[in-house]
Amino acid sequence: MPDHAAIYRQQAGPYEDLVSREDYQGNLLPALEALTPLRGRDVIDLGSGTGRLACLLTPLAASVCAFDLNHAMLSVAAGRLRASGLTNWTVAVADHRAVPLPSACADVLVSGWSVCYLAVWNPGDWQAQLERGLAELRRLLRPGGTMALIETLGTGVEAPDPPPQMLNYLGYLDTHGFRRTEIRTDYRFEDRAQAEELARFFFGEEMTTRIESRPEGVFLPECTGIWSLQA
């Protein structure tokens, strides 16, 4: 399995090449809008990476504050946001457990494919680290605000089948007041060579066997969950 921490630190460009291929169906934004109003809201995007959620939300939101652990990721995100011509955004380096913003400053808090690492990267005390992070996220929300955590439910599968290392974390969310919504966010590639290169880069060699070549293109299925909680 590739070292995701190293990818996030050092390979923002190839990572953006991969994630820009995900959710070709455009399911993610409507799913978020079904959970909470986004237009005119103050939004925090934690674990923003190269800005895929920030770029979706900035045209709708009053403001978007995007945070990530890695400057290289945020550099790509900032470039994409500048290219949009919008100015209602900021980016900054921060850990989920210590966000440099005042309490009750956001209407909506999103975190995509990111909070999971509080558990996955801290197997010895994963629950304590997760609870510390979730407490910080709750601190940032205004009363009545909405938290939405987006995580994989399985790559290369047609029905939810999350990775084993995610099960404790996802089980925690399912039993601590979060509501789960399931969608598909499949990847679509230009050709099989591109699909195999990018799948291998982030998911490992085994995932290349799950790429599907169809008459309408080359795809890698992706099941995604959104866990939402109202403050």
C-alpha positions as CSV (number, residue, x, y, z in Angstrom):
1,M,0.0,0.0,0.0
2,P,1.5,3.4,-0.9
3,D,2.5,5.8,1.9
4,H,-0.4,8.3,1.8
5,A,1.3,10.6,4.3
6,A,4.3,10.9,2.0
7,I,2.0,11.5,-1.0
8,Y,0.3,14.3,0.8
9,R,3.6,15.9,1.7
10,Q,5.5,15.5,-1.6
11,Q,3.2,14.6,-4.5
12,A,0.4,17.1,-4.6
13,G,0.4,17.2,-8.5
14,P,-0.1,13.5,-9.1
15,Y,-2.7,13.5,-6.3
16,E,-4.7,16.2,-7.9
17,D,-4.4,14.3,-11.3
18,L,-6.2,11.4,-9.5
19,V,-8.8,13.2,-7.5
20,S,-9.8,15.4,-10.4
21,R,-11.1,12.2,-12.0
22,E,-13.3,11.2,-9.1
23,D,-17.1,11.9,-9.0
24,Y,-17.5,12.4,-12.8
25,Q,-21.2,11.9,-12.2
26,G,-21.3,15.1,-10.1
27,N,-23.0,13.4,-7.1
28,L,-21.1,15.0,-4.3
29,L,-22.3,18.6,-4.3
30,P,-26.0,17.7,-4.5
31,A,-25.6,15.2,-1.7
32,L,-24.1,18.0,0.5
33,E,-26.8,20.4,-0.5
34,A,-29.4,17.8,0.5
35,L,-27.9,17.8,4.0
36,T,-27.7,21.5,4.7
37,P,-28.0,24.8,2.9
38,L,-24.7,26.0,1.5
39,R,-25.5,29.3,-0.3
40,G,-24.5,32.3,1.8
41,R,-23.0,30.2,4.6
42,D,-19.6,30.5,6.3
43,V,-17.8,27.2,5.6
44,I,-14.7,25.5,7.0
45,D,-13.0,22.8,4.9
46,L,-10.6,20.7,6.9
47,G,-8.1,18.4,5.2
48,S,-8.8,20.4,2.1
49,G,-6.0,18.8,0.1
50,T,-5.8,20.2,-3.4
51,G,-9.1,22.0,-2.9
52,R,-11.7,19.8,-4.5
53,L,-14.4,20.6,-1.8
54,A,-13.3,24.2,-1.5
55,C,-13.6,24.7,-5.2
56,L,-17.1,23.2,-5.2
57,L,-18.3,25.3,-2.2
58,T,-16.6,28.7,-2.8
59,P,-19.1,29.8,-5.6
60,L,-22.0,29.2,-3.2
61,A,-20.7,30.1,0.2
62,A,-20.2,33.5,1.8
63,S,-16.7,32.4,2.9
64,V,-14.6,29.3,2.8
65,C,-11.6,28.7,5.1
66,A,-9.6,25.8,3.8
67,F,-7.0,24.0,6.1
68,D,-4.6,21.2,5.5
69,L,-1.5,19.7,7.2
70,N,0.5,20.1,4.0
71,H,1.6,23.3,2.4
72,A,2.2,21.6,-1.0
73,M,-1.5,20.5,-1.1
74,L,-2.7,24.0,-0.2
75,S,-0.5,25.6,-2.8
76,V,-2.4,23.6,-5.5
77,A,-5.7,24.5,-3.8
78,A,-4.8,28.2,-3.7
79,G,-3.9,28.2,-7.4
80,R,-7.2,26.6,-8.3
81,L,-9.1,29.1,-6.2
82,R,-7.3,32.1,-7.6
83,A,-8.1,30.8,-11.1
84,S,-11.8,30.9,-10.2
85,G,-11.6,34.7,-9.8
86,L,-13.4,34.5,-6.5
87,T,-12.0,36.2,-3.4
88,N,-14.1,34.8,-0.5
89,W,-11.6,32.2,0.5
90,T,-8.5,31.7,2.6
91,V,-6.1,28.7,3.0
92,A,-3.8,27.9,5.9
93,V,-1.9,25.0,7.4
94,A,-3.6,23.4,10.5
95,D,-4.2,20.1,12.2
96,H,-7.8,19.0,12.8
97,R,-7.1,19.0,16.5
98,A,-6.0,22.7,16.7
99,V,-7.7,25.0,14.1
100,P,-6.7,28.7,14.5
101,L,-10.2,30.1,14.4
102,P,-12.6,31.4,17.1
103,S,-15.3,29.2,18.4
104,A,-18.7,29.2,16.7
105,C,-17.5,30.8,13.6
106,A,-18.9,28.5,10.9
107,D,-22.3,27.4,9.7
108,V,-21.0,24.4,7.8
109,L,-17.9,22.3,8.4
110,V,-16.8,19.7,5.8
111,S,-13.9,17.4,5.8
112,G,-13.2,15.1,2.9
113,W,-11.2,11.8,3.2
114,S,-9.3,13.3,6.1
115,V,-10.7,12.8,9.6
116,C,-10.2,9.1,9.2
117,Y,-6.4,9.5,9.5
118,L,-6.8,10.6,13.2
119,A,-7.8,6.9,13.7
120,V,-5.8,5.2,11.0
121,W,-2.5,6.9,11.8
122,N,-2.9,6.5,15.6
123,P,-3.9,2.9,16.1
124,G,-2.7,2.8,19.7
125,D,-5.0,5.6,20.9
126,W,-7.2,6.1,17.9
127,Q,-10.4,6.8,19.8
128,A,-8.8,9.5,22.0
129,Q,-7.3,11.2,19.0
130,L,-10.6,11.0,17.1
131,E,-12.6,12.4,20.0
132,R,-10.1,15.3,20.4
133,G,-10.5,16.1,16.7
134,L,-14.3,15.9,16.8
135,A,-14.4,18.1,19.8
136,E,-12.4,20.8,17.9
137,L,-14.8,20.5,15.0
138,R,-17.8,20.9,17.2
139,R,-16.1,24.0,18.8
140,L,-16.0,25.7,15.4
141,L,-19.7,25.3,14.6
142,R,-22.4,27.8,15.4
143,P,-25.5,26.5,17.1
144,G,-27.6,24.7,14.4
145,G,-24.5,24.3,12.2
146,T,-23.8,21.1,10.3
147,M,-20.7,18.9,10.2
148,A,-20.2,16.6,7.1
149,L,-17.4,14.1,7.1
150,I,-16.8,12.4,3.7
151,E,-15.0,9.1,3.6
152,T,-14.5,6.1,1.3
153,L,-16.8,3.2,1.6
154,G,-14.6,1.2,-0.8
155,T,-12.6,1.7,-4.0
156,G,-13.0,-0.6,-7.0
157,V,-16.3,-2.0,-5.6
158,E,-19.9,-1.6,-6.7
159,A,-21.4,-1.7,-3.2
160,P,-20.0,-0.4,0.1
161,D,-17.1,-2.5,1.3
162,P,-14.8,-0.2,3.4
163,P,-11.1,-0.9,3.9
164,P,-10.5,-3.0,7.1
165,Q,-8.4,-0.2,8.7
166,M,-11.5,2.1,8.5
167,L,-14.0,-0.2,10.3
168,N,-13.4,1.0,13.9
169,Y,-13.6,4.6,12.8
170,L,-16.7,4.3,10.7
171,G,-18.3,2.2,13.4
172,Y,-17.7,5.0,15.9
173,L,-19.4,7.5,13.6
174,D,-22.3,5.2,13.1
175,T,-22.9,4.8,16.8
176,H,-22.2,8.4,18.0
177,G,-25.0,10.4,16.4
178,F,-23.9,10.8,12.9
179,R,-26.3,10.2,10.0
180,R,-24.8,8.2,7.1
181,T,-25.6,9.0,3.4
182,E,-24.2,6.7,0.7
183,I,-23.4,7.8,-2.8
184,R,-21.2,6.8,-5.8
185,T,-18.2,9.0,-6.8
186,D,-16.7,6.8,-9.5
187,Y,-13.5,7.8,-11.3
188,R,-13.4,8.2,-15.0
189,F,-10.1,8.3,-16.9
190,E,-9.0,9.3,-20.4
191,D,-7.7,5.8,-21.2
192,R,-6.6,2.6,-19.5
193,A,-2.9,3.7,-19.3
194,Q,-3.9,6.8,-17.3
195,A,-6.2,4.7,-15.1
196,E,-3.6,2.2,-14.2
197,E,-0.9,4.8,-13.5
198,L,-3.0,6.8,-11.2
199,A,-4.7,3.9,-9.5
200,R,-1.2,2.3,-8.8
201,F,0.1,5.6,-7.5
202,F,-2.4,6.0,-4.7
203,F,-4.1,2.6,-4.2
204,G,-1.4,0.1,-5.1
205,E,-0.9,-2.5,-7.9
206,E,-3.9,-4.6,-6.8
207,M,-6.4,-1.8,-7.6
208,T,-5.4,-1.8,-11.3
209,T,-7.2,-5.2,-11.6
210,R,-10.5,-3.4,-10.7
211,I,-10.4,-0.9,-13.5
212,E,-13.4,-1.3,-15.8
213,S,-13.2,-0.7,-19.6
214,R,-16.6,0.1,-21.0
215,P,-17.7,1.4,-24.4
216,E,-18.2,4.8,-22.9
217,G,-14.8,5.0,-21.1
218,V,-12.5,3.7,-18.5
219,F,-13.7,3.7,-14.9
220,L,-12.8,2.8,-11.3
221,P,-15.9,2.4,-9.1
222,E,-15.9,4.3,-5.8
223,C,-18.4,4.1,-3.0
224,T,-18.5,7.1,-0.7
225,G,-20.2,7.9,2.6
226,I,-21.1,11.3,4.1
227,W,-21.5,11.3,7.9
228,S,-23.5,14.4,9.0
229,L,-24.1,15.8,12.5
230,Q,-25.9,19.0,13.5
231,A,-24.5,21.1,16.3
